[in-house]
Amino acid sequence: MASSRSLLISSSFLSKPSSFTSSLRRFVYLPSPTPRFYPKRHGFSTVFSVATEPAAISSTAPKKSEPATVPLPSNDSSDKLLKIRHTCAHVMAMAVQKLFPDAKVTIGPWIDNGFYYDFDMEPLTDKDLKRIKKEMDRIISRNLPLLREEVTREEAQKRIMAINEPYKMEILESIKEEPITVYHIGNEWWDLCAGPHVETTGKINKKAVELESVAGAYWRGDEKRQMLQRIYGTAWESEEQLKAYLHFKEEAKRRDHRRIGQDLDLFSIQDEAGGGLVFWHPKGAIVRNIIEDSWKKMHVEHGYDLIYTPHVAKADLWKISGHLDFYRENMYDQMEIEDELYQLRPMNCPYHILLYQRKRQSYRDLPIRVAELGTVYRYELSGSLHGLFRVRGFTQDDAHIFCLEDQIKDEIRGVLDLTEEILSRFGFDKYEVNLSTRPEKSVGSDDIWEKATCALKDALDDKGWSYEVDEGGGAFYGPKIDLKIEDALGRKWQCSTIQVDFNLPQRFDITYVDTNSDKKRPIMIHRAVLGSLERFFGVLIEHYAGDFPLWLSPVQVRVLPVTDNQLEFCKEVSKKLKACGVRAELCHGERLPKLIRNAETQKIPLMAVVGPKEVETGTVTVRSRFGGELGTIPVDDFINKINIAVETRTAL
């Protein structure tokens, strides 16, 4: 396991060309399929490659030397890149105000892949972006100096009033430190800013900068405030890095789970029902059931009790937990039922505590581990909703452990082992791990914080996982471990979290009886492995680009007759496959070439083609999406091969 701070983008696609040979060519001529990338197929694992320049790929072409890779640095790994991006935000703002003098500026930070700036102005078009980019190029070419100046708060107020920038005045009011720092571009434009920046605009490679899009954004993220125009841009150290990033971005677009979800009929969000509410279609529901069944089986094997709890509860429960005080903006309005207020649950924790409290607990009973696939509901602004990644109703793979202080380390280690087992099953074996420690404001004694933090560190060390320490980044109620998984494109996704909690046990006054028959407070551990089923499914779709492995694919086999004369035999084959647990479907009514193309488009792992010879011999001619043609096989042997491949989670 490794934690990477830069992304390597290869200059050509990895391909494994395959083509139909003798058996299927009896039915139809098929050209070799377009090269595709399948992560962790055929027993190997590799980093995804993105072409930096077009290249013809031929199974007969001579081998070329290994292509060079273009490393894409991050803001963390390159101070130079961070300064370039921050300065680009300022240059863009200067360009906008040169072209649109009435535009009011707000904020313009660097972000993971570039920068953005928010403006109060009329909506922009793609044509406007091109004009802004040209003006930016002119500013960069002039090699203007970036000059830092310190001023008093009064002087800053005076200057802001002189240029009539109301948003800057509001920003100034939020700055508590003094003196106030200002950055100038030459003597033509300035902004409130703490830096850092490059020395001159000429340090920016204008061919490594691109404006990407415009979006609406509320000032301060408040839907009651002004809607602003947010311009996103990307910036890199070199033109080669920009090209590599754009290819990476194009590949990410190809893998977008929203498009693939629609193309493969996996899920939808229906406007009539409301934004952020997910409908799992039959094929998507099959994948969800596989995820759930695997999750439940592994949790039972690791000593968890599976539970189910209600979706609503009395509002008083959320007062005790503190959610109404600290989380109200993310909760839906309460419902009045028989003169009592009820609340849709935003979290599962209080329910699990109530189950713990249902009877007197002894130290002999601990640890107690309960797990639930619990659906929760959280209010999100409509503008922040994003496919399966940001929704209003989702199912958490939630679990809580109640244990003694001296059991923390072993329990955390058990969670780490279970996390690795679950994630590796679905093809994720590269992680970034962070340990967050006590913040300034917290609950709990120094002693318990020290014990819990040491237990988390010891568990990670025992596991042999490298990790970064985020000093002071823990929750107010306890230290935590966060784990990000890396997908086929090298992107990192926050999924797993393990949090020690000293707060809720105190709020609910939960206890156990120790060896002296005294009441003591147990330690509570929150943990989730997948995060939520919706988000994890979205990550899975993009990781595999919809090309799910055989064991996970919603449809494993599509049976295709050459003509309708073989239809009855195909029905028998399809029925037998289903009876043996194989997810199969029969398609007919079109010419065979179209049936095959449709199966390819729908990313079906296996096609079983049936012609007159197959009917006569009780066989099928099998085409694997991942392994090419497998030849003509007796139906029973075909079923046996599938079951073995599914059991071992390998390709056929």
C-alpha positions in Angstrom: 0.0 0.0 0.0 1.3 3.4 -0.9 0.3 7.0 -0.6 1.0 8.9 -3.8 1.2 12.7 -4.1 1.4 12.9 -7.8 -0.5 11.2 -10.7 1.4 9.5 -13.5 -0.3 9.8 -16.9 1.2 7.5 -19.5 1.5 8.6 -23.1 -0.3 5.7 -24.7 -3.2 3.4 -23.9 -2.6 -0.1 -22.6 -4.5 -2.5 -24.8 -5.0 -6.2 -25.1 -6.5 -6.6 -28.6 -8.6 -9.6 -29.3 -10.7 -10.8 -32.2 -13.2 -13.4 -33.2 -11.7 -16.4 -34.9 -13.0 -19.6 -36.3 -16.2 -20.4 -34.4 -18.0 -17.1 -34.4 -16.8 -16.3 -37.9 -19.0 -19.1 -39.0 -21.9 -16.7 -38.2 -20.7 -13.2 -38.9 -17.5 -11.2 -39.7 -16.5 -9.1 -36.7 -13.6 -6.6 -36.7 -11.3 -6.5 -33.7 -12.9 -4.5 -30.9 -11.7 -1.1 -29.9 -8.9 -1.2 -27.4 -10.2 -0.9 -23.8 -8.7 -0.7 -20.4 -9.8 -3.1 -17.7 -8.3 -2.6 -14.3 -7.2 -5.8 -12.5 -8.3 -8.1 -15.3 -6.6 -11.3 -16.3 -4.6 -11.5 -13.1 -2.7 -8.3 -13.4 -3.0 -4.8 -12.0 -1.8 -1.5 -13.5 -2.2 2.2 -13.3 -4.5 3.7 -15.9 -2.8 5.2 -18.9 -4.0 8.3 -20.9 -2.7 9.0 -24.4 -0.9 12.3 -24.6 -0.9 12.2 -28.4 -3.0 10.1 -30.9 -1.5 6.7 -31.8 -2.8 3.9 -33.9 -2.9 0.6 -32.0 -2.6 -2.5 -34.0 -2.2 -6.1 -33.0 0.3 -6.6 -35.8 2.3 -3.5 -35.2 5.9 -3.9 -34.0 6.5 -3.2 -30.3 7.7 0.2 -29.5 9.8 1.3 -26.6 8.0 2.0 -23.3 6.4 5.4 -23.5 7.5 8.2 -21.2 5.1 9.2 -18.5 4.1 12.7 -17.6 3.9 13.2 -13.8 1.2 15.6 -12.7 2.2 17.3 -9.5 -0.2 18.4 -6.9 -0.4 21.7 -4.9 1.0 19.8 -1.9 4.0 18.4 -3.8 4.9 21.6 -5.8 5.0 25.1 -4.2 5.7 26.4 -7.7 2.5 25.0 -9.0 0.4 26.3 -6.1 1.9 29.8 -6.7 1.1 29.6 -10.4 -2.5 28.7 -9.8 -3.0 31.4 -7.2 -1.5 34.0 -9.5 -3.6 32.8 -12.4 -6.8 33.5 -10.3 -5.6 37.1 -9.9 -4.6 37.5 -13.5 -8.0 36.2 -14.6 -9.8 38.6 -12.3 -7.7 41.5 -13.7 -8.6 40.3 -17.2 -12.3 40.1 -16.4 -12.4 43.6 -15.0 -10.5 45.0 -18.0 -13.1 43.5 -20.3 -16.2 43.9 -18.0 -15.5 47.1 -15.9 -18.8 46.7 -14.0 -17.9 43.2 -12.7 -17.4 43.0 -8.9 -14.8 40.7 -7.6 -15.2 38.4 -4.6 -12.7 35.5 -3.9 -10.3 33.5 -6.1 -8.5 30.6 -4.5 -6.4 27.8 -5.9 -8.0 24.3 -6.0 -6.9 20.8 -6.7 -6.5 21.0 -10.4 -6.4 24.8 -10.9 -8.2 27.8 -9.7 -11.5 29.7 -9.8 -12.8 33.2 -9.2 -16.3 34.4 -8.4 -17.7 37.6 -9.9 -20.9 39.5 -9.5 -21.7 40.2 -13.2 -24.0 39.2 -16.1 -23.9 35.5 -17.2 -20.8 34.6 -19.3 -20.7 32.6 -22.5 -18.0 30.3 -24.0 -17.2 33.2 -26.3 -16.6 35.4 -23.3 -14.2 32.8 -21.8 -12.1 32.9 -25.0 -11.9 36.7 -24.8 -10.9 36.5 -21.1 -8.2 33.9 -21.9 -6.7 36.2 -24.6 -6.6 39.1 -22.2 -4.9 36.8 -19.6 -2.3 35.9 -22.2 -1.5 39.6 -22.8 -1.1 40.2 -19.1 1.2 37.2 -18.7 3.3 38.3 -21.7 3.8 41.7 -20.2 5.8 40.1 -17.3 4.2 42.3 -14.7 5.6 42.1 -11.1 3.5 40.7 -8.2 4.1 43.1 -5.4 3.2 42.5 -1.7 2.1 45.5 0.4 1.1 45.7 4.1 -1.5 48.3 4.9 -3.6 49.3 7.9 -7.3 48.2 8.1 -8.3 51.9 7.7 -6.2 52.2 4.6 -7.7 49.0 3.1 -11.2 50.3 3.8 -10.4 53.5 2.1 -9.0 51.8 -1.0 -12.0 49.4 -1.2 -14.5 52.2 -1.0 -12.6 54.2 -3.6 -13.1 51.4 -6.2 -16.6 50.4 -5.0 -16.0 46.7 -4.2 -18.6 45.8 -1.6 -17.7 42.1 -1.5 -14.1 43.0 -0.7 -15.3 45.1 2.2 -17.2 42.1 3.6 -14.0 40.0 3.2 -12.0 42.7 5.0 -14.4 42.6 7.9 -13.9 38.8 8.3 -10.1 39.2 8.4 -9.0 39.3 12.1 -5.2 39.5 11.6 -3.3 42.7 11.1 -1.6 44.2 9.1 -3.8 43.6 6.0 -1.8 42.3 3.1 -2.4 43.4 -0.5 -1.0 42.0 -3.7 -0.6 44.2 -6.8 -0.2 43.1 -10.4 2.1 45.9 -11.6 0.4 49.2 -10.7 -2.8 48.3 -12.5 -4.8 45.9 -10.3 -4.7 44.8 -6.7 -6.5 42.4 -4.3 -6.7 41.6 -0.6 -4.5 38.5 -0.4 -2.1 36.6 1.9 -0.3 35.0 -1.0 1.8 33.2 -2.1 2.4 34.2 -5.7 5.0 33.9 -8.4 7.4 36.9 -8.7 6.1 38.1 -12.1 3.3 37.1 -14.5 5.9 36.0 -16.9 6.6 33.0 -14.7 3.3 31.5 -15.9 3.4 29.4 -19.0 0.4 30.8 -20.9 0.2 27.6 -23.0 -0.2 25.6 -19.7 -3.3 27.5 -18.7 -6.9 26.9 -19.8 -10.3 28.3 -18.8 -12.6 25.4 -18.4 -16.1 26.4 -17.4 -18.6 28.8 -15.8 -21.0 27.9 -13.0 -23.3 29.7 -10.7 -22.3 30.0 -7.1 -24.0 31.7 -4.2 -22.0 34.3 -2.3 -20.7 32.6 0.9 -22.5 29.5 -0.1 -25.8 31.0 1.1 -28.8 30.5 -1.2 -30.3 33.7 0.1 -27.3 35.7 -1.1 -26.3 36.9 -4.5 -25.8 34.4 -7.3 -22.3 34.9 -8.7 -20.5 33.8 -11.9 -17.7 31.3 -11.0 -15.0 30.8 -13.7 -13.0 27.7 -13.3 -9.5 27.3 -14.9 -6.7 24.8 -14.8 -3.0 25.7 -14.7 0.2 23.6 -14.8 3.9 24.1 -14.9 4.3 23.0 -18.6 2.3 22.5 -21.7 2.9 18.7 -21.6 1.3 18.6 -18.1 -1.7 20.4 -19.4 -2.1 18.0 -22.3 -1.8 15.1 -20.0 -4.4 16.6 -17.6 -6.8 17.2 -20.5 -6.5 13.6 -21.6 -7.0 12.5 -18.0 -10.1 14.8 -17.8 -11.5 13.3 -21.1 -11.1 9.8 -19.7 -12.8 10.9 -16.5 -15.7 12.2 -18.6 -15.9 8.9 -20.4 -16.2 7.2 -17.0 -18.8 9.6 -15.6 -21.2 7.5 -13.6 -24.2 9.7 -14.5 -23.8 9.0 -18.2 -22.9 5.3 -17.7 -25.8 4.9 -15.2 -28.2 6.1 -17.9 -26.6 4.1 -20.8 -26.6 0.9 -18.8 -30.0 1.5 -17.1 -28.5 1.3 -13.6 -30.1 4.2 -11.7 -31.9 7.5 -12.1 -33.0 10.5 -10.2 -36.6 11.4 -11.1 -37.6 15.1 -11.2 -41.1 14.2 -10.2 -39.8 12.6 -6.9 -37.2 15.3 -6.2 -33.5 16.0 -6.5 -31.0 13.9 -4.7 -33.3 10.9 -4.3 -32.0 7.8 -6.1 -34.0 5.2 -7.9 -32.2 1.9 -8.3 -33.2 0.2 -11.5 -33.3 -3.6 -11.7 -29.7 -3.9 -13.0 -28.4 -1.4 -10.5 -30.3 -3.1 -7.7 -28.6 -6.5 -8.6 -25.2 -4.9 -8.1 -26.4 -3.3 -4.8 -27.7 -6.7 -3.6 -24.3 -8.2 -4.3 -22.6 -5.4 -2.4 -25.0 -5.8 0.5 -24.8 -9.6 0.6 -21.0 -9.5 0.6 -21.0 -6.8 3.3 -23.4 -8.7 5.6 -21.5 -12.0 5.2 -18.2 -10.4 6.1 -19.6 -8.5 9.0 -21.1 -11.6 10.5 -17.8 -13.4 10.1 -16.1 -10.6 12.0 -18.4 -10.8 15.0 -21.0 -8.1 14.2 -24.7 -8.4 14.9 -26.8 -7.1 12.1 -29.7 -4.8 13.0 -32.5 -2.7 11.4 -33.8 0.5 12.9 -36.6 3.1 12.0 -36.2 5.9 9.6 -37.8 8.4 11.9 -37.8 9.2 15.6 -39.1 11.7 18.1 -37.4 15.1 17.9 -36.3 14.7 21.6 -33.9 12.0 20.6 -32.0 14.4 18.3 -32.0 17.0 21.2 -30.2 14.5 23.4 -27.7 13.6 20.7 -27.0 17.2 20.0 -27.9 17.0 16.3 -30.6 19.6 16.6 -28.1 22.0 18.1 -25.1 21.4 15.8 -26.6 19.8 12.6 -30.0 21.4 12.2 -29.2 23.0 8.8 -28.6 19.5 7.3 -31.9 18.1 8.8 -35.3 18.1 7.2 -38.3 19.9 8.9 -40.0 18.1 11.7 -43.4 16.3 11.4 -46.1 16.6 13.9 -47.8 13.3 14.7 -50.4 13.1 17.5 -49.1 16.3 19.1 -45.5 15.0 19.1 -42.7 16.1 16.8 -40.8 13.5 14.8 -37.7 13.8 12.7 -36.3 12.0 9.7 -33.0 10.6 10.8 -29.8 12.2 9.5 -27.6 9.6 11.2 -28.0 6.1 12.8 -25.9 6.6 15.9 -28.7 7.4 18.4 -30.6 4.3 17.4 -27.7 2.0 18.0 -27.2 3.6 21.4 -30.9 2.9 22.3 -30.3 -0.7 21.4 -27.3 -0.8 23.7 -29.4 0.7 26.5 -32.2 -1.8 26.1 -30.6 -4.0 28.9 -28.0 -3.8 31.6 -24.5 -4.4 30.1 -21.6 -6.1 31.9 -17.9 -5.8 31.1 -18.2 -9.4 30.1 -20.5 -8.4 27.3 -18.0 -6.0 25.7 -17.1 -5.5 23.0 -20.5 -5.2 21.4 -20.5 -4.7 17.7 -23.7 -3.7 15.8 -23.9 -3.0 12.1 -26.7 -1.7 9.9 -27.2 -0.7 6.3 -29.2 2.3 7.4 -30.8 4.9 5.1 -30.5 8.5 6.3 -31.8 11.8 5.0 -29.9 15.0 4.9 -30.8 18.4 3.3 -28.4 19.5 0.6 -28.7 22.6 -1.6 -30.0 21.7 -5.1 -26.9 23.3 -6.6 -24.6 20.9 -4.7 -26.3 17.7 -5.7 -24.2 15.5 -8.0 -25.3 12.1 -9.3 -24.7 9.5 -6.7 -21.9 11.4 -5.1 -24.0 14.1 -3.4 -27.6 13.1 -2.6 -30.4 13.8 -0.1 -31.2 10.2 0.8 -28.5 7.5 1.1 -27.7 4.2 2.8 -24.7 4.2 5.1 -22.8 1.0 5.9 -22.9 2.1 9.5 -21.6 0.2 12.5 -20.8 1.0 16.2 -18.6 -0.8 18.6 -19.0 -0.4 22.4 -15.9 -1.5 24.2 -13.5 -1.1 27.2 -10.6 1.3 27.1 -8.1 -1.5 26.8 -10.0 -3.0 23.9 -9.7 0.0 21.6 -6.5 -1.0 19.8 -7.7 -4.5 19.0 -11.1 -3.3 17.9 -9.5 -0.7 15.6 -7.2 -3.3 14.2 -10.2 -5.5 13.5 -11.9 -2.7 11.7 -8.8 -2.1 9.6 -8.7 -5.8 8.6 -12.4 -5.8 7.7 -12.0 -2.6 5.7 -9.1 -4.1 3.7 -11.1 -7.3 3.1 -14.2 -5.5 1.9 -12.4 -2.9 -0.3 -10.1 -5.5 -1.9 -13.0 -7.6 -2.9 -14.3 -4.8 -5.1 -10.9 -4.1 -6.6 -9.5 -1.4 -4.4 -6.1 -2.0 -2.8 -4.4 1.4 -2.8 -5.3 3.7 0.0 -4.4 7.0 1.5 -4.7 7.0 5.3 -4.9 9.9 7.7 -4.9 10.0 11.4 -6.5 13.1 12.9 -5.7 14.1 16.5 -7.3 16.3 19.2 -8.5 19.8 18.2 -8.4 22.8 20.4 -12.0 22.5 21.4 -12.9 19.0 22.6 -14.7 16.8 25.1 -13.1 14.1 27.2 -10.1 14.0 29.6 -6.5 14.3 28.5 -5.9 10.7 29.6 -8.6 9.2 27.5 -7.6 11.2 24.4 -4.0 10.1 24.9 -5.0 6.4 25.2 -7.4 6.5 22.3 -4.9 8.3 20.0 -2.1 5.9 20.9 -4.5 2.9 20.3 -5.2 4.2 16.8 -1.5 4.7 16.0 -0.6 1.3 17.4 -3.4 -0.4 15.3 -2.1 1.3 12.1 1.5 0.4 12.9 0.5 -3.2 13.6 -1.4 -3.3 10.3 1.8 -2.0 8.5 -0.1 0.9 6.8 1.7 4.1 6.2 -0.3 7.2 7.3 -0.2 10.9 7.6 -1.0 12.6 11.0 -3.3 15.6 10.8 -2.5 17.3 14.1 -5.6 18.9 15.6 -7.8 17.6 12.7 -9.9 15.3 14.8 -13.6 15.7 15.7 -14.3 17.5 19.0 -15.5 14.2 20.4 -12.5 12.0 19.5 -9.6 11.1 17.2 -10.3 9.4 13.9 -8.8 7.5 10.9 -9.9 8.5 7.4 -9.2 6.3 4.4 -9.3 7.3 0.8 -9.4 4.6 -2.0 -7.6 5.1 -5.3 -9.5 4.2 -8.5 -8.2 3.2 -11.9 -7.5 6.8 -12.8 -5.5 7.4 -9.7 -8.2 9.6 -8.2 -8.8 9.4 -4.4 -12.2 9.0 -2.9 -13.1 9.4 0.7 -15.0 6.2 1.8 -13.9 4.7 5.1 -13.8 6.4 8.4 -13.2 5.2 12.0 -14.0 7.6 14.8 -13.7 7.2 18.6 -16.5 9.1 20.4 -16.4 10.3 24.0 -19.4 12.6 23.5 -22.5 10.5 22.7 -21.8 8.0 25.6 -21.9 10.9 27.9 -24.9 12.6 26.4 -26.9 9.3 26.6 -25.4 8.3 29.9 -24.6 4.8 28.7 -22.8 2.5 31.1 -21.6 -1.0 31.8 -21.0 -2.7 35.1 -17.3 -3.4 35.9 -15.7 -6.2 38.0 -16.5 -4.2 41.2 -20.2 -3.8 40.2 -19.6 -0.1 39.6 -21.1 1.7 36.6 -18.5 2.8 34.0 -18.7 4.6 30.7 -17.9 2.5 27.6 -15.9 3.7 24.7 -17.9 4.1 21.5 -16.4 3.7 18.0 -18.2 4.8 14.9 -17.1 3.3 11.6 -18.1 3.0 8.0 -16.2 1.1 5.3 -18.0 2.0 2.1 -19.3 5.3 3.3 -22.7 5.0 1.6 -23.9 2.5 -1.0 -24.9 5.2 -3.4 -21.5 7.0 -3.4 -19.6 3.7 -3.4 -21.7 2.5 -6.4 -20.8 5.7 -8.2 -17.1 5.1 -7.5 -17.4 1.5 -8.7 -19.0 2.6 -12.0 -16.2 5.1 -12.7 -13.5 2.7 -11.5 -14.6 0.0 -14.0 -16.1 2.4 -16.6 -19.2 0.3 -16.4 -17.2 -2.8 -17.4 -18.0 -4.7 -14.2 -16.1 -8.0 -13.6 -18.1 -11.1 -14.3 -18.9 -11.8 -10.6 -20.3 -8.3 -10.2 -22.0 -7.7 -13.5 -25.8 -7.4 -13.4 -26.1 -9.5 -16.5 -23.4 -12.1 -16.9 -24.4 -13.9 -20.1 -26.5 -12.8 -23.1 -27.8 -15.8 -25.1 -27.9 -14.9 -28.9 -29.6 -17.1 -31.6 -28.2 -16.8 -35.1 -31.8 -17.1 -36.4 -35.2 -17.6 -34.8 -34.9 -21.3 -35.7 -32.6 -21.7 -32.6 -34.9 -19.7 -30.3 -36.4 -22.7 -28.4 -32.9 -24.1 -27.7 -31.8 -20.7 -26.6 -34.7 -20.5 -24.2 -33.7 -23.8 -22.7 -30.1 -22.6 -22.3 -31.2 -19.4 -20.7 -33.5 -21.2 -18.3 -30.7 -23.6 -17.3 -28.2 -20.8 -16.7 -30.7 -19.0 -14.4 -31.5 -22.2 -12.6 -27.8 -22.6 -11.8 -27.5 -19.0 -10.4 -26.1 -17.4 -13.6 -27.6 -14.0 -14.4 -28.6 -14.5 -18.0 -30.9 -13.0 -20.6 -32.0 -14.0 -24.0 -32.0 -11.4 -26.9 -33.3 -12.0 -30.4 -35.3 -10.4 -33.1 -32.4 -8.7 -34.8 -29.6 -9.9 -37.1 -26.7 -11.4 -35.2 -24.2 -8.6 -35.9 -26.6 -6.1 -34.3 -27.3 -8.4 -31.3 -23.5 -8.7 -30.8 -23.0 -5.0 -31.1 -25.8 -4.3 -28.6 -24.2 -6.8 -26.1 -20.9 -5.0 -26.5 -22.5 -1.6 -26.0 -24.2 -2.9 -22.8 -20.9 -4.2 -21.6 -22.1 -7.8 -21.2 -19.2 -10.0 -20.1 -20.2 -13.2 -22.0 -22.1 -13.9 -25.2 -23.4 -17.4 -25.9 -24.1 -17.6 -29.6 -26.3 -20.5 -30.8 -26.5 -21.7 -34.4 -27.7 -25.0 -36.0 -24.5 -26.8 -35.1 -24.8 -25.8 -31.4 -28.4 -27.0 -31.3 -27.4 -30.3 -32.7 -24.5 -30.8 -30.3 -26.0 -29.2 -27.2 -23.3 -26.5 -27.1 -22.8 -22.8 -27.2 -20.1 -20.7 -28.8 -18.8 -18.3 -26.2 -17.3 -14.8 -26.6 -15.8 -13.2 -23.5 -15.7 -9.4 -23.5 -12.4 -9.6 -21.6 -10.8 -12.7 -22.9 -11.9 -13.0 -26.6 -13.4 -16.1 -28.1 -13.5 -19.2 -25.8 -14.7 -21.6 -28.4 -17.6 -24.0 -28.6 -18.4 -25.4 -25.2 -21.1 -27.9 -23.8 -23.7 -26.0 -21.9 -22.9 -27.8 -18.6 -19.2 -27.1 -18.9 -20.0 -23.4 -19.7 -22.0 -23.1 -16.5 -19.3 -24.8 -14.5 -16.6 -22.4 -15.9 -18.8 -19.4 -15.0 -19.4 -20.6 -11.4 -15.7 -21.2 -10.9 -14.9 -17.7 -12.3 -17.5 -16.1 -10.0 -16.3 -18.0 -7.0 -12.7 -16.9 -7.6 -13.7 -13.5 -8.9 -11.7 -13.9 -12.0 -12.4 -13.3 -15.7 -13.6 -16.0 -18.1 
